[in-house]
Amino acid sequence: MPIDFPNSPANGATFSAGDKTWQFDGVSWVLVASNASIGNSAITEAKIADGAVTSAKIAAGAVVEADLGTGAVTETKIASNAVTQAKMASTLSAVTICTSSTKPGSPFTGQVIFETDTNRQRVWLGSVWSDGLLFAKSNIDIQYLIIAGGGGSGGHDANDKSGAGGGAGGYRCSVTGESSGANSATEATLTVSAGTHSVVVGAGGAGGSLSRGSNGATSSLTISSTTYGTTGGGGGARGTAHSALTDHSGLSGGSGGGATKGGSGGAGTANQGFAGGSSANINGNDGAGGGGGAGSVGQDCPGAGGGNGGSGISSSITGTSTARAGGGGGGTVTGGTAGTATGGGGAGGAVNASGTAGSANTGGGGGGPGGGSSNISGSSGGSGVVIIRYVTADAVTFTITGGTITTSGSYTIHTFNSSGSLVVA
């Protein structure tokens, strides 16, 4: 169909006919627009060669916001998952979250990842990952085990009476499943900032001569002016025939000391340990109660025998399961059996024999001496311990010192067998 253009048009004049528009350039009419619609699916991904439309082929500013009608591109017009990382140029790729052992197997040059276990952001350089940018933490989370010194056992005089076992030092642990048997909940993990943090390791209590054993000393960890402490184990009662004396009951402590001659076991401290065992007065020829432990009460004296010390608790905070904070066993008299002990507690003594001291750095209670014809002093409780651990990767931006440092799996462990400081710098 012929088109009847206007005669003598001015330069720049336009003329439309049907779905087309022309503009006069001073010499001829030039087609400038066509509103013919494109049939549905006329242009498909398969019809556009790979890389046919590139940024180099689109003039700068050719497509601007004003060229797109309001709402022209909506969420409903984009099929679910239509735009994926695989369909995007590498320069538009998002950061891939992974660990140092799960990095992408076929990365593209320029791909960026973030390793959650090392806190590093890395880039694939074409043949190797970059050293990466380290994102520093301002503090570090730690778990701890704090055990006070164990109580000493009671001594006895020459009257065929045995001494009672000392109680274990108070026990606190923030590793899941390893809190004191007297504790209804695991201790909380602590957040530690840079600074110097005090660590106190309590000594074991001395065994009694003609007296009850002494209580162990407190152990503690101080973080940001807050002290997390444990109470020393209670001393075991003295073995004696003198009814008028008042030292037949064990002393209270983290775990309580055992009793003699009808006395009561010392009380334990809530969430740290249990009471010591008691002792009935049986025909004037008594054994002695065992000291309480972090895992259970000390055994009452079984007639002429010595009561077993309360059980300790096993912790794997160092990477090796180790039982600590057991009560000392009570001593025996003729016809009985000495009390046993676990978790670093000392065993009770046989007739005319000393009990065993609590093991160092376990907080175990001292074992009571067996009865006999001579005076025998009680044995000392074991010293306490403070153990701290944290995830090694969390500490890459810190220098942390203090105690004996070891590693196990993903953890770094600081073991304090004596008082000192945890320094985070």
C-alpha positions as CSV (number, residue, x, y, z in Angstrom):
1,M,0.0,0.0,0.0
2,P,1.6,3.3,-1.1
3,I,2.3,5.9,1.6
4,D,1.3,9.5,0.9
5,F,3.9,11.6,2.6
6,P,3.2,15.4,3.1
7,N,4.5,17.8,0.5
8,S,7.2,20.4,1.4
9,P,7.7,19.2,5.0
10,A,9.8,21.2,7.4
11,N,13.2,19.7,8.5
12,G,12.5,17.4,11.5
13,A,8.8,17.0,10.8
14,T,7.3,13.5,11.6
15,F,4.7,11.5,9.9
16,S,2.9,8.4,11.1
17,A,1.0,5.8,9.2
18,G,-0.3,2.5,10.7
19,D,2.2,1.3,13.2
20,K,5.2,3.2,11.8
21,T,6.6,6.7,12.2
22,W,9.0,8.6,9.9
23,Q,11.0,11.8,10.3
24,F,12.1,14.2,7.5
25,D,15.8,14.9,7.6
26,G,15.7,17.7,5.1
27,V,16.3,15.3,2.2
28,S,14.1,12.2,2.8
29,W,11.8,10.5,5.2
30,V,13.6,8.1,7.6
31,L,11.8,5.4,9.5
32,V,12.3,6.1,13.2
33,A,9.8,3.8,15.0
34,S,7.7,0.8,14.6
35,N,5.1,-0.3,17.1
36,A,4.6,-3.8,15.7
37,S,4.2,-6.3,18.5
38,I,6.5,-9.2,19.0
39,G,4.6,-12.4,19.2
40,N,4.5,-14.4,22.4
41,S,7.7,-16.4,22.7
42,A,9.1,-15.0,19.5
43,I,12.4,-14.3,21.2
44,T,13.6,-17.2,23.3
45,E,16.9,-18.0,25.1
46,A,17.6,-20.6,22.5
47,K,17.3,-18.1,19.7
48,I,20.0,-15.8,21.3
49,A,23.5,-17.1,20.8
50,D,25.6,-17.5,24.0
51,G,27.1,-14.1,24.7
52,A,25.2,-12.4,21.8
53,V,24.1,-9.5,24.1
54,T,27.1,-8.1,26.0
55,S,27.7,-4.9,27.9
56,A,30.0,-3.8,25.1
57,K,27.2,-4.0,22.6
58,I,24.9,-1.9,24.7
59,A,25.8,1.8,24.4
60,A,26.3,3.6,27.7
61,G,23.0,4.9,28.9
62,A,21.0,3.2,26.2
63,V,18.6,1.7,28.7
64,V,17.7,4.1,31.5
65,E,15.1,4.1,34.3
66,A,12.8,6.4,32.4
67,D,12.6,3.9,29.5
68,L,11.0,1.4,31.8
69,G,7.4,1.9,32.6
70,T,6.4,1.8,36.3
71,G,6.0,-1.8,37.3
72,A,7.3,-3.0,33.9
73,V,9.4,-5.7,35.6
74,T,7.7,-7.3,38.6
75,E,8.5,-10.3,40.8
76,T,5.6,-12.3,39.2
77,K,7.1,-11.8,35.7
78,I,10.3,-13.5,36.7
79,A,9.9,-17.2,37.0
80,S,11.1,-18.9,40.2
81,N,14.8,-19.5,40.1
82,A,15.0,-17.9,36.7
83,V,18.1,-16.0,37.8
84,T,20.7,-18.2,39.4
85,Q,24.3,-17.9,40.2
86,A,25.2,-20.1,37.3
87,K,23.4,-17.7,34.9
88,M,25.1,-14.6,36.3
89,A,28.5,-13.4,35.1
90,S,31.2,-14.1,37.6
91,T,31.6,-10.4,38.3
92,L,28.1,-10.4,39.7
93,S,28.4,-13.5,41.9
94,A,27.4,-13.5,45.6
95,V,29.8,-14.4,48.4
96,T,29.8,-18.2,49.0
97,I,29.6,-19.2,52.7
98,C,31.6,-22.3,53.5
99,T,34.4,-23.7,55.7
100,S,38.1,-24.1,55.0
101,S,37.4,-27.7,54.2
102,T,34.3,-27.2,52.0
103,K,35.5,-24.6,49.6
104,P,34.0,-24.8,46.0
105,G,35.5,-27.6,44.0
106,S,35.4,-25.7,40.7
107,P,35.7,-22.0,41.5
108,F,35.7,-19.3,38.8
109,T,38.3,-16.5,38.7
110,G,37.2,-13.8,41.1
111,Q,34.8,-15.9,43.1
112,V,34.6,-14.8,46.7
113,I,34.1,-17.0,49.7
114,F,33.9,-16.6,53.4
115,E,35.2,-19.4,55.7
116,T,33.2,-19.6,58.9
117,D,35.8,-21.6,60.8
118,T,38.7,-19.2,60.0
119,N,36.8,-15.9,59.8
120,R,38.6,-15.2,56.4
121,Q,37.2,-13.9,53.2
122,R,39.2,-15.3,50.2
123,V,39.2,-14.8,46.4
124,W,40.0,-17.4,43.7
125,L,42.9,-16.1,41.7
126,G,42.6,-18.5,38.9
127,S,44.9,-21.2,40.3
128,V,44.9,-20.6,44.0
129,W,42.8,-19.0,46.8
130,S,44.1,-15.7,48.2
131,D,45.5,-15.5,51.7
132,G,42.3,-13.7,52.5
133,L,41.1,-10.9,54.7
134,L,40.8,-11.8,58.4
135,F,37.8,-10.5,60.3
136,A,38.9,-10.0,63.9
137,K,36.8,-10.8,66.9
138,S,36.8,-8.4,69.8
139,N,36.4,-11.1,72.4
140,I,36.5,-14.9,72.8
141,D,34.2,-17.5,74.4
142,I,35.8,-19.9,76.9
143,Q,34.7,-23.0,78.8
144,Y,36.2,-23.8,82.2
145,L,36.7,-26.4,84.9
146,I,37.3,-25.0,88.4
147,I,38.0,-27.4,91.3
148,A,39.0,-26.3,94.8
149,G,41.5,-28.1,97.1
150,G,40.2,-31.2,98.8
151,G,39.7,-31.5,102.5
152,G,42.2,-33.3,104.8
153,S,41.1,-36.4,106.7
154,G,40.8,-36.5,110.5
155,G,43.5,-38.1,112.6
156,H,42.9,-40.5,115.5
157,D,44.4,-41.2,118.9
158,A,45.5,-44.5,120.4
159,N,42.0,-45.9,121.1
160,D,41.2,-48.2,118.1
161,K,39.2,-45.4,116.4
162,S,39.6,-44.6,112.7
163,G,39.7,-41.1,111.1
164,A,37.1,-40.0,108.5
165,G,37.8,-39.1,104.9
166,G,38.0,-35.5,103.7
167,G,35.5,-34.0,101.3
168,A,36.3,-33.2,97.7
169,G,37.0,-29.6,96.6
170,G,34.0,-27.8,95.1
171,Y,33.5,-28.5,91.4
172,R,32.2,-26.3,88.6
173,C,32.4,-27.1,84.8
174,S,30.8,-25.4,81.8
175,V,31.3,-28.3,79.4
176,T,27.9,-29.8,78.6
177,G,27.2,-32.9,80.6
178,E,30.1,-32.4,83.0
179,S,28.7,-30.2,85.7
180,S,28.6,-31.3,89.3
181,G,26.2,-34.1,90.1
182,A,24.6,-31.6,92.6
183,N,24.1,-29.1,89.8
184,S,20.8,-28.8,88.0
185,A,22.3,-26.9,85.0
186,T,25.6,-26.7,83.2
187,E,27.7,-23.6,84.0
188,A,27.6,-20.9,81.4
189,T,30.2,-20.3,78.8
190,L,32.1,-17.1,79.5
191,T,32.9,-14.3,77.0
192,V,36.4,-12.9,77.7
193,S,37.8,-9.6,76.4
194,A,41.4,-8.6,76.1
195,G,43.1,-8.1,79.5
196,T,44.7,-10.0,82.4
197,H,42.4,-12.4,84.3
198,S,43.2,-13.8,87.7
199,V,43.4,-17.6,88.3
200,V,43.6,-19.0,91.8
201,V,44.3,-22.7,92.5
202,G,43.5,-23.8,96.0
203,A,45.8,-26.0,98.1
204,G,44.5,-29.2,99.7
205,G,43.7,-29.1,103.4
206,A,46.1,-30.7,105.9
207,G,45.3,-33.9,107.7
208,G,44.4,-33.6,111.3
209,S,46.7,-34.7,114.1
210,L,44.5,-35.2,117.2
211,S,41.9,-33.2,115.4
212,R,39.6,-33.0,112.4
213,G,41.3,-32.4,109.0
214,S,41.5,-28.9,107.6
215,N,39.3,-27.6,104.8
216,G,40.8,-27.2,101.3
217,A,41.3,-23.7,99.9
218,T,39.2,-22.0,97.3
219,S,39.9,-22.0,93.6
220,S,38.6,-19.3,91.3
221,L,38.7,-17.6,87.9
222,T,38.0,-13.8,87.7
223,I,36.7,-12.4,84.4
224,S,35.9,-8.6,84.1
225,S,35.6,-8.2,87.9
226,T,33.3,-11.2,88.2
227,T,34.8,-14.1,90.2
228,Y,33.7,-17.7,89.5
229,G,34.9,-19.6,92.5
230,T,34.6,-23.0,94.2
231,T,34.7,-23.9,97.9
232,G,37.4,-26.0,99.5
233,G,36.5,-29.6,100.6
234,G,35.4,-30.1,104.2
235,G,37.8,-31.8,106.6
236,G,37.1,-35.3,107.9
237,A,36.2,-35.9,111.5
238,R,38.7,-37.1,114.2
239,G,38.7,-40.7,115.5
240,T,38.5,-40.7,119.3
241,A,36.7,-42.4,122.2
242,H,36.2,-39.2,124.0
243,S,32.4,-38.6,123.8
244,A,32.7,-35.1,125.1
245,L,34.8,-33.9,122.2
246,T,32.9,-32.0,119.4
247,D,34.9,-33.1,116.4
248,H,33.0,-36.3,115.6
249,S,31.2,-34.5,112.7
250,G,32.8,-33.7,109.4
251,L,33.3,-30.1,108.3
252,S,31.1,-28.5,105.6
253,G,32.8,-27.5,102.3
254,G,32.5,-27.9,98.5
255,S,31.8,-31.5,99.5
256,G,31.5,-32.3,103.1
257,G,34.0,-34.3,105.3
258,G,33.0,-37.7,106.7
259,A,32.0,-38.3,110.3
260,T,33.1,-40.6,113.3
261,K,31.6,-41.9,116.5
262,G,27.9,-41.1,115.8
263,G,28.6,-37.8,114.2
264,S,27.1,-36.4,111.0
265,G,28.8,-35.9,107.6
266,G,29.6,-32.3,106.7
267,A,27.3,-30.6,104.2
268,G,28.3,-30.0,100.6
269,T,27.9,-26.7,98.8
270,A,24.9,-26.3,96.4
271,N,25.9,-27.0,92.8
272,Q,29.5,-28.0,93.8
273,G,29.4,-31.2,95.7
274,F,27.7,-33.6,98.2
275,A,27.7,-34.3,101.9
276,G,30.1,-36.6,103.8
277,G,29.0,-39.9,105.2
278,S,27.9,-40.3,108.8
279,S,29.1,-42.8,111.5
280,A,27.1,-44.8,114.0
281,N,28.6,-45.6,117.4
282,I,28.7,-49.4,117.2
283,N,29.8,-50.9,120.5
284,G,32.5,-48.3,120.9
285,N,34.5,-49.8,118.0
286,D,33.7,-47.6,115.0
287,G,34.8,-47.2,111.5
288,A,34.5,-43.8,109.8
289,G,32.4,-42.2,107.1
290,G,33.7,-41.3,103.6
291,G,34.1,-37.8,102.4
292,G,31.5,-36.4,100.0
293,G,32.4,-36.1,96.3
294,A,31.3,-33.9,93.3
295,G,29.3,-36.9,92.0
296,S,27.7,-38.4,95.1
297,V,27.5,-38.4,98.9
298,G,30.2,-40.1,101.0
299,Q,29.2,-43.6,102.3
300,D,28.1,-43.9,105.9
301,C,30.5,-46.0,108.0
302,P,29.5,-49.7,107.6
303,G,30.1,-51.0,111.1
304,A,33.8,-51.5,111.8
305,G,34.6,-50.6,108.1
306,G,35.4,-47.3,106.5
307,G,32.8,-45.7,104.3
308,N,33.8,-45.2,100.6
309,G,34.4,-41.7,99.4
310,G,31.8,-40.0,97.2
311,S,32.4,-40.4,93.5
312,G,34.2,-37.9,91.4
313,I,33.2,-36.6,87.9
314,S,34.9,-37.4,84.6
315,S,35.6,-34.4,82.4
316,S,37.0,-34.4,78.8
317,I,37.8,-30.7,78.8
318,T,41.5,-31.5,78.1
319,G,40.6,-34.0,75.4
320,T,41.1,-36.9,77.7
321,S,38.4,-38.1,80.1
322,T,39.7,-37.7,83.6
323,A,37.9,-38.2,86.9
324,R,38.4,-35.6,89.6
325,A,36.9,-34.3,92.8
326,G,36.3,-37.6,94.6
327,G,35.9,-37.9,98.4
328,G,38.4,-39.6,100.6
329,G,37.6,-43.0,102.1
330,G,37.1,-43.6,105.8
331,G,39.6,-45.6,107.8
332,T,38.8,-49.0,109.3
333,V,39.2,-50.7,112.6
334,T,39.7,-54.4,113.5
335,G,37.3,-56.6,111.5
336,G,36.4,-53.9,108.9
337,T,37.5,-52.9,105.4
338,A,39.0,-49.5,104.6
339,G,36.9,-47.2,102.4
340,T,37.8,-46.8,98.8
341,A,37.9,-43.7,96.7
342,T,37.7,-42.5,93.0
343,G,38.3,-39.2,91.2
344,G,41.6,-38.5,92.9
345,G,40.3,-39.1,96.5
346,G,42.6,-41.0,98.9
347,A,41.7,-44.5,100.1
348,G,41.1,-45.1,103.8
349,G,43.8,-46.7,105.9
350,A,43.9,-50.3,107.2
351,V,44.3,-50.9,111.0
352,N,47.3,-48.9,112.3
353,A,48.0,-47.5,108.8
354,S,47.7,-44.0,107.4
355,G,45.2,-43.2,104.7
356,T,46.2,-42.1,101.2
357,A,46.5,-38.4,100.4
358,G,44.2,-36.9,97.7
359,S,45.9,-36.7,94.3
360,A,47.4,-33.3,93.3
361,N,45.3,-31.1,91.0
362,T,42.2,-33.2,91.3
363,G,40.7,-31.7,94.4
364,G,40.3,-35.2,95.9
365,G,39.7,-35.6,99.7
366,G,42.3,-37.2,101.9
367,G,41.8,-40.8,103.1
368,G,41.3,-41.4,106.8
369,P,43.8,-43.4,108.9
370,G,42.8,-46.9,110.2
371,G,42.3,-47.3,114.0
372,G,45.0,-48.8,116.2
373,S,47.1,-48.6,119.3
374,S,49.0,-45.5,118.4
375,N,48.2,-41.9,117.3
376,I,48.1,-41.5,113.5
377,S,47.6,-38.2,111.7
378,G,45.2,-37.8,108.8
379,S,46.3,-37.4,105.2
380,S,46.1,-34.2,103.2
381,G,43.6,-33.4,100.4
382,G,44.7,-32.9,96.8
383,S,45.2,-29.5,95.4
384,G,42.7,-28.0,93.0
385,V,43.0,-27.1,89.3
386,V,41.6,-24.5,86.9
387,I,41.3,-25.5,83.2
388,I,40.2,-23.2,80.4
389,R,39.6,-24.0,76.7
390,Y,38.5,-22.2,73.6
391,V,38.1,-22.9,69.9
392,T,41.5,-22.4,68.4
393,A,40.2,-20.7,65.2
394,D,38.4,-18.1,67.4
395,A,41.7,-16.9,68.8
396,V,43.7,-16.2,65.6
397,T,43.7,-12.5,66.3
398,F,44.7,-12.9,69.9
399,T,47.9,-13.8,71.8
400,I,46.7,-15.8,74.9
401,T,49.1,-17.0,77.6
402,G,48.9,-18.6,81.0
403,G,49.2,-22.1,82.5
404,T,50.3,-25.1,80.5
405,I,49.0,-24.8,77.0
406,T,48.0,-27.9,74.9
407,T,45.7,-28.5,72.0
408,S,43.1,-31.2,71.3
409,G,41.0,-31.3,68.2
410,S,39.6,-27.9,67.5
411,Y,40.4,-26.6,71.0
412,T,43.3,-24.9,72.8
413,I,43.6,-25.7,76.5
414,H,45.2,-23.8,79.3
415,T,45.8,-25.9,82.5
416,F,46.6,-24.1,85.7
417,N,48.1,-26.4,88.4
418,S,49.0,-23.4,90.4
419,S,47.8,-19.8,90.6
420,G,48.6,-17.4,87.8
421,S,46.9,-15.2,85.1
422,L,45.1,-15.8,81.8
423,V,46.4,-13.0,79.6
424,V,44.4,-12.2,76.5
425,A,46.2,-9.6,74.2
